[in-house]
Amino acid sequence: MQVRIDAEQCEGHGRCQVTAPEVFRLDAEGYGQVAVDDVPEEYRAPVERAIRLCPKQAIMWVRE
């Protein structure tokens, strides 16, 4: 499964990277980026938590 961050919504709070560092990283300005192409099943729960904790609701699953 894939996840994405809406760059227009992200304000750089960094909760995604703290919650799921295996999946998210911060760019040079501190904004969230997805660090993997596909989210391994073992990281699904931390990604779900990052989605819930994002103050701007900028993180979402990509449905194909």
Secondary structure, DSSP 4 states (H G I P E B T S, - for coil): -EEEE-TTT-----HHHHH-TTTEEE-TTS-EEE--SS--GGGHHHHHHHHHH-TT--EEEEP-
